Amino acid sequence: MITVDSAGADGTPLPRRIPRSSIRGRLTATLLGFGMVALATCALAPLVGTTPISLTRALDPAIPFEQNVDAQIFFVARLPRVLAGALVGSALAAAGVVFQAMLRNPLATPFTLGVSAGASLGAMLVIVFGGALTFGSFSTVPAASLAGAAAATAVVYWLATRHGHAISTSVLLLAGVTLNSFLSAIIMFVQYLADFAQVYRAARWIMGDLDIGGYDTLIASLPLVIAAFALFAWLPSSLNLLSVDKDAAAARGVDVPRAQRLAFFSASLATSAAVSLAGPIGFVGIVVPHLVRLLVGVDHRIVLPASALFGAAFLVACDLVARTILSPVEIPVGIVTAMIGGPFFLWLLVRKS
Amino acid sequence: MFLIADRVSYTYNRRTGVEAVKALRDISVGIDRGSFTGVIGPNGCGKTTLLKLLAGVHTPDSGSISLDGRPLPTMSKRYVARRIAVVPQETHPAFEYTVLEMALMGRHPHLGPFQLEGPADLAIAGEALAATGTSHLAERSYMSLSGGEKQRVIIASALTQSPEVLLLDEPTASLDLGYQLEVGLLLRRLNRERSATMVMATHDLNLAASLCDTLVLMRNGRVLASGNTADVLTSAMVRQLYDVEADVRVHELAGHLTVVPLGRLS
């Protein structure tokens, strides 16, 4: 085994300076900080809206729920929407981190590889050609968009692995971008065939909206997001090495094809769950990871969990703006994230170059 | 023999057959423990491929690689990575990792999937940075460094793996004369004082002559000759390898063989 002492390259001893950067300390501090921001945002957001309510009154067990208007607004009208925002924001931000590292491309988003276009096409087909049925509070639209996302994921994966068992990231990017524009054309064609009411509904879906109208849809997507996050837990140190160099990662004991597959499918799963719940809400998956990197550095063991927490806070805050800025009119949250995300993205590009 | 390639062949794009390139044709190479072996030959002769096979990054189509008597496929990738480290020609990370983070990634094969590096790992990384003269850069962004600094950090990262073997792929190719000399001295010191086994692919015959005790001469995916540097590095061999007429003699001041190219044979 090669052991080295603290002598310089020329043999002269250098001041022994063992770096004092404890990953444990940084990770704990970051998780606590971002966790508190996320928790505070989720607790305070339901209090804000057209009708002002009081948290103490909403949580007062002395008043029966039927007579407690504050509690009804808090738990029935606003909390499901806030929790949906947290879940979707968290899933999209984390998926963005994973795709960016796996593709070695800081400008990748959860939608780069065509998952969202597939989900959108699935939703469009059901909205336009019927079958948009509701069973109780369950709608077929999320199920159809999940199926569309799964189909797009399968096609892109098949294309990128045709030349061997390892994923070719360049083919993955090209296939994803091409599939995106191809599916967009089909979506436009489907909308062309639809009537006005259907086109309106389809357009609203594509803008992205967190008004999910209850807890049932939320609970239905929860297992998918939890599964994706459980897979994410295995990824961070492999993502560090993959984003440095694929061959160097292999030479350090990373099973590169397996790590790439795990990253691709877990991030696609998180994206599919988020999009099927709330439509393709743009820019969360790129703005949040970059903001987090500016704050805590680029180590994925910190960036991934921090982005998941900050993504939740970010989307809930954006939705708060969407609900209140033109009150009593509520605008789709996708418009707000794009209006914040677009300029931020451009600033990032200009800053880099 | 410590690290052995036994009759290995490797073809790129073998699965599809599209633009398939036969990179190695049934070659055998043996590396002694503690030796400093240079792999030389013209562009496309298979030097890099041989290193990737020795590191277990690629698996040979036929033949086998063994380390210390055990075939590589019988050992886990992490175990191999604890014994063999690779220094590539250039490294371009997608994100702005700090020098310390780059060095600490060398600990990956020593840590469990959910294990974070502790004080012992930090100490190893700190010593590797010190040994490569990059301690003062620890908090800097890797991307902001000069070519020479980057390469020394990559070597530090490989040392942080605590390996027995270092496989170096043209480690000085992108460096200026001063840094070439510096990295060369560092490698020689690690080889002599720590008895690290070194295998270095290079185009720089003078660097190879100054550092390596053994040479493997490759052309067209085959081994032309191998043995003691003094025995195999001759003008006849240079002619066979590169189609170049060269004067090969011991430099009085340098104390090792030097190669001065005189002209290309048509």
Boltz contact constraints between the chains, C-beta under 6 A:
constraints:
  - contact:
      token1: [A, 1]
      token2: [B, 162]
      max_distance: 6.0
  - contact:
      token1: [A, 1]
      token2: [B, 164]
      max_distance: 6.0
  - contact:
      token1: [A, 2]
      token2: [B, 194]
      max_distance: 6.0
  - contact:
      token1: [A, 2]
      token2: [B, 196]
      max_distance: 6.0
  - contact:
      token1: [A, 4]
      token2: [B, 127]
      max_distance: 6.0
  - contact:
      token1: [A, 4]
      token2: [B, 128]
      max_distance: 6.0
  - contact:
      token1: [A, 4]
      token2: [B, 131]
      max_distance: 6.0
  - contact:
      token1: [A, 4]
      token2: [B, 159]
      max_distance: 6.0
  - contact:
      token1: [A, 6]
      token2: [B, 127]
      max_distance: 6.0
  - contact:
      token1: [A, 6]
      token2: [B, 130]
      max_distance: 6.0
  - contact:
      token1: [A, 8]
      token2: [B, 133]
      max_distance: 6.0
  - contact:
      token1: [A, 9]
      token2: [B, 133]
      max_distance: 6.0
  - contact:
      token1: [A, 9]
      token2: [B, 182]
      max_distance: 6.0
  - contact:
      token1: [A, 9]
      token2: [B, 186]
      max_distance: 6.0
  - contact:
      token1: [A, 14]
      token2: [B, 130]
      max_distance: 6.0
  - contact:
      token1: [A, 14]
      token2: [B, 135]
      max_distance: 6.0
  - contact:
      token1: [A, 17]
      token2: [B, 135]
      max_distance: 6.0
  - contact:
      token1: [A, 18]
      token2: [B, 123]
      max_distance: 6.0
  - contact:
      token1: [A, 18]
      token2: [B, 126]
      max_distance: 6.0
  - contact:
      token1: [A, 19]
      token2: [B, 100]
      max_distance: 6.0
  - contact:
      token1: [A, 19]
      token2: [B, 126]
      max_distance: 6.0
  - contact:
      token1: [A, 19]
      token2: [B, 138]
      max_distance: 6.0
  - contact:
      token1: [A, 21]
      token2: [B, 100]
      max_distance: 6.0
  - contact:
      token1: [A, 23]
      token2: [B, 116]
      max_distance: 6.0
  - contact:
      token1: [A, 24]
      token2: [B, 116]
      max_distance: 6.0
  - contact:
      token1: [A, 104]
      token2: [B, 94]
      max_distance: 6.0
  - contact:
      token1: [A, 163]
      token2: [B, 16]
      max_distance: 6.0
  - contact:
      token1: [A, 164]
      token2: [B, 15]
      max_distance: 6.0
  - contact:
      token1: [A, 240]
      token2: [B, 105]
      max_distance: 6.0
  - contact:
      token1: [A, 241]
      token2: [B, 105]
      max_distance: 6.0
  - contact:
      token1: [A, 243]
      token2: [B, 94]
      max_distance: 6.0
  - contact:
      token1: [A, 243]
      token2: [B, 95]
      max_distance: 6.0
  - contact:
      token1: [A, 244]
      token2: [B, 93]
      max_distance: 6.0
  - contact:
      token1: [A, 245]
      token2: [B, 91]
      max_distance: 6.0
  - contact:
      token1: [A, 247]
      token2: [B, 57]
      max_distance: 6.0
  - contact:
      token1: [A, 250]
      token2: [B, 57]
      max_distance: 6.0
  - contact:
      token1: [A, 251]
      token2: [B, 55]
      max_distance: 6.0
  - contact:
      token1: [A, 251]
      token2: [B, 57]
      max_distance: 6.0
  - contact:
      token1: [A, 251]
      token2: [B, 86]
      max_distance: 6.0
  - contact:
      token1: [A, 252]
      token2: [B, 81]
      max_distance: 6.0
  - contact:
      token1: [A, 252]
      token2: [B, 108]
      max_distance: 6.0
  - contact:
      token1: [A, 252]
      token2: [B, 109]
      max_distance: 6.0
  - contact:
      token1: [A, 253]
      token2: [B, 77]
      max_distance: 6.0
  - contact:
      token1: [A, 253]
      token2: [B, 78]
      max_distance: 6.0
  - contact:
      token1: [A, 253]
      token2: [B, 81]
      max_distance: 6.0
  - contact:
      token1: [A, 253]
      token2: [B, 109]
      max_distance: 6.0
  - contact:
      token1: [A, 298]
      token2: [B, 95]
      max_distance: 6.0
  - contact:
      token1: [A, 298]
      token2: [B, 96]
      max_distance: 6.0
  - contact:
      token1: [A, 298]
      token2: [B, 97]
      max_distance: 6.0
  - contact:
      token1: [A, 299]
      token2: [B, 101]
      max_distance: 6.0
